[in-house]
Amino acid sequence: MSTKQMNHKNTGPWYKHFWPWYIVFMKLAVLTAIVITAVIVKKNPTSMVIDDYYNEGRAINYKLDRKERALELDIKLQANVVDGIFTLQFVSGEPAQRTALRVMFYHPTLDDRDFDLLVPHASAGIYRTEFPTGITGHWRIDIEPFDQEWRISNSINLPFSKSILIVPEF
């Protein structure tokens, strides 16, 4: 027998062998993973990415300046929620101009739960507005006047049963 005849075995059609199917399966698995990943990214975009780092850095410096201003003015607020009414009262550092206060609540992990309140001056140094129901858990609270001269920030747990003192953090 010649060597030509020995090397020319009839092993059957290609689809009856293991390796072609293994290669096809691996390629299909990768394509499926790509499609699934693309769908997940499209449905749940990340909110942590910032496009303009320079402007964001300038904004951070501006925020720090406003926190320093709150320290200079010795601003301290007492917050309370009673019967669905959110009240703020200055303990010290109340400005002469009693404009509305902007109160921003930030959830630490779910940015779609963040909300703002515009709290108008009611009377005798008390600022009052309605508070949304069903707000619970850990929150970051930022308070600033309408003219944004100063800002104080604090972390709180909602709901709270007694008044809390909000002082500038640095």
Backbone torsions as a table, in degrees:
resi	resn	phi	psi	omega
1	MET	NA	139.3	-179.3
2	SER	-86.3	162.2	-179.8
3	THR	-69.7	-24.1	178.0
4	LYS	-65.6	-40.6	-178.6
5	GLN	-73.5	-31.2	179.9
6	MET	-69.4	-39.0	-177.0
7	ASN	-79.9	-10.5	-176.5
8	HIS	-101.8	68.2	179.0
9	LYS	-85.2	144.5	173.9
10	ASN	-90.9	106.0	-177.0
11	THR	-99.7	4.1	178.5
12	GLY	95.8	177.5	-178.5
13	PRO	-67.8	159.0	-174.2
14	TRP	-63.5	-34.5	-174.8
15	TYR	-73.1	-5.9	176.7
16	LYS	-94.5	3.7	179.9
17	HIS	-102.7	156.3	-177.1
18	PHE	-73.1	-47.9	-169.8
19	TRP	-62.9	-41.8	177.3
20	PRO	-60.1	-39.8	179.9
21	TRP	-69.5	-35.8	177.4
22	TYR	-63.0	-44.8	179.8
23	ILE	-64.6	-42.9	178.7
24	VAL	-63.7	-43.9	179.9
25	PHE	-61.3	-43.7	-179.0
26	MET	-63.7	-41.0	178.6
27	LYS	-66.1	-40.6	178.2
28	LEU	-66.7	-36.6	177.8
29	ALA	-63.4	-42.2	179.0
30	VAL	-65.7	-44.3	178.9
31	LEU	-62.8	-40.0	177.6
32	THR	-63.4	-43.3	178.9
33	ALA	-63.1	-38.5	178.5
34	ILE	-63.8	-45.8	-179.7
35	VAL	-63.8	-44.8	179.6
36	ILE	-62.4	-44.0	178.8
37	THR	-62.9	-41.7	179.1
38	ALA	-63.8	-40.1	178.4
39	VAL	-65.4	-43.1	179.2
40	ILE	-63.1	-43.9	179.9
41	VAL	-65.7	-39.1	-179.5
42	LYS	-67.1	-39.7	-178.6
43	LYS	-78.8	-27.2	-176.4
44	ASN	-129.0	71.3	-179.8
45	PRO	-69.3	148.3	179.6
46	THR	-78.0	140.5	179.2
47	SER	-102.4	6.9	-176.3
48	MET	-90.6	-12.2	-175.4
49	VAL	-85.3	132.7	-179.7
50	ILE	-113.6	130.4	-177.8
51	ASP	-78.9	-37.9	-173.3
52	ASP	-115.3	90.8	-176.0
53	TYR	-67.3	-33.6	-178.4
54	TYR	-63.4	-51.4	-180.0
55	ASN	-65.7	-34.1	177.1
56	GLU	-65.1	-39.8	176.9
57	GLY	-64.6	-40.1	176.3
58	ARG	-64.7	-38.6	179.0
59	ALA	-65.7	-37.1	177.7
60	ILE	-63.4	-43.0	177.5
61	ASN	-62.3	-39.1	178.4
62	TYR	-64.0	-41.0	178.1
63	LYS	-64.0	-40.1	178.8
64	LEU	-64.7	-37.5	177.1
65	ASP	-62.7	-39.0	-179.9
66	ARG	-69.9	-34.0	176.1
67	LYS	-67.7	-39.3	175.9
68	GLU	-62.6	-38.6	178.3
69	ARG	-63.3	-39.1	177.7
70	ALA	-64.3	-37.3	176.3
71	LEU	-65.7	-42.2	178.9
72	GLU	-61.2	-40.8	-178.7
73	LEU	-80.6	-5.6	-178.7
74	ASP	54.2	51.1	-178.0
75	ILE	-83.8	126.4	175.7
76	LYS	-136.7	134.7	-178.9
77	LEU	-123.2	149.5	173.9
78	GLN	-112.5	126.1	-177.7
79	ALA	-112.4	147.1	-180.0
80	ASN	-152.8	148.0	172.6
81	VAL	-126.5	115.6	179.1
82	VAL	-132.5	124.9	178.6
83	ASP	52.1	42.1	176.5
84	GLY	77.1	9.2	177.9
85	ILE	-110.8	123.5	178.9
86	PHE	-93.6	123.7	179.7
87	THR	-122.9	144.4	173.6
88	LEU	-126.5	138.9	176.8
89	GLN	-139.2	133.6	178.7
90	PHE	-71.4	127.7	172.5
91	VAL	-87.1	-39.2	175.1
92	SER	-153.0	157.8	175.0
93	GLY	77.2	24.4	-179.0
94	GLU	-66.3	128.6	-179.7
95	PRO	-71.2	153.5	179.4
96	ALA	-65.9	-37.3	179.1
97	GLN	-87.8	116.3	-174.2
98	ARG	-95.6	67.3	177.0
99	THR	-79.1	168.3	179.4
100	ALA	-63.8	151.5	177.5
101	LEU	-104.5	140.2	175.9
102	ARG	-100.8	121.7	-178.7
103	VAL	-115.3	121.0	-177.9
104	MET	-112.5	128.8	178.2
105	PHE	-108.2	123.9	-179.2
106	TYR	-117.2	124.2	174.2
107	HIS	-80.5	138.1	-174.3
108	PRO	-65.9	-25.5	-176.6
109	THR	-124.9	-22.6	-175.2
110	LEU	-115.8	95.9	-175.5
111	ASP	-68.8	-18.6	178.0
112	ASP	-74.6	-10.5	176.9
113	ARG	-93.7	-5.3	179.4
114	ASP	-63.8	146.6	177.1
115	PHE	-152.2	159.9	179.4
116	ASP	-119.8	149.5	172.8
117	LEU	-126.4	136.2	171.1
118	LEU	-101.1	113.2	-171.9
119	VAL	-106.8	106.3	-178.6
120	PRO	-79.1	157.3	176.2
121	HIS	-71.7	127.0	-178.0
122	ALA	-95.5	-64.8	178.9
123	SER	-171.5	154.0	174.1
124	ALA	49.9	41.9	176.8
125	GLY	76.9	11.8	-180.0
126	ILE	-105.1	133.8	176.7
127	TYR	-110.6	132.0	-170.4
128	ARG	-142.2	141.6	173.2
129	THR	-157.6	168.2	176.9
130	GLU	-74.8	145.9	-179.4
131	PHE	-111.5	135.3	179.4
132	PRO	-61.3	146.7	179.4
133	THR	-85.8	156.4	175.0
134	GLY	77.6	16.2	179.1
135	ILE	-90.4	115.2	-179.1
136	THR	-136.5	163.8	174.2
137	GLY	102.3	-168.0	-177.4
138	HIS	-86.4	131.6	-178.5
139	TRP	-137.5	151.8	169.7
140	ARG	-102.2	129.4	-177.9
141	ILE	-116.2	129.8	175.1
142	ASP	-118.4	132.0	-180.0
143	ILE	-124.9	132.4	178.5
144	GLU	-147.7	153.3	176.1
145	PRO	-74.8	170.7	-177.8
146	PHE	-62.0	-32.6	-179.8
147	ASP	-85.4	-0.7	176.4
148	GLN	58.7	36.9	179.3
149	GLU	-72.7	-36.2	-178.5
150	TRP	-140.3	169.6	177.8
151	ARG	-152.7	136.9	171.5
152	ILE	-122.2	146.1	-177.1
153	SER	-132.7	149.5	177.7
154	ASN	-159.9	161.3	174.6
155	SER	-105.0	134.7	-178.7
156	ILE	-135.3	161.7	172.7
157	ASN	-114.2	126.5	-180.0
158	LEU	-107.9	147.4	-7.3
159	PRO	-77.1	155.2	175.4
160	PHE	-115.4	142.6	-173.4
161	SER	-90.8	-22.0	178.9
162	LYS	-127.2	168.9	-179.6
163	SER	-62.1	146.2	175.5
164	ILE	-120.6	146.1	178.7
165	LEU	-94.7	126.6	-179.8
166	ILE	-110.2	116.8	-178.5
167	VAL	-121.5	157.9	179.1
168	PRO	-63.9	133.5	173.8
169	GLU	-104.3	143.7	175.3
170	PHE	-132.8	NA	NA
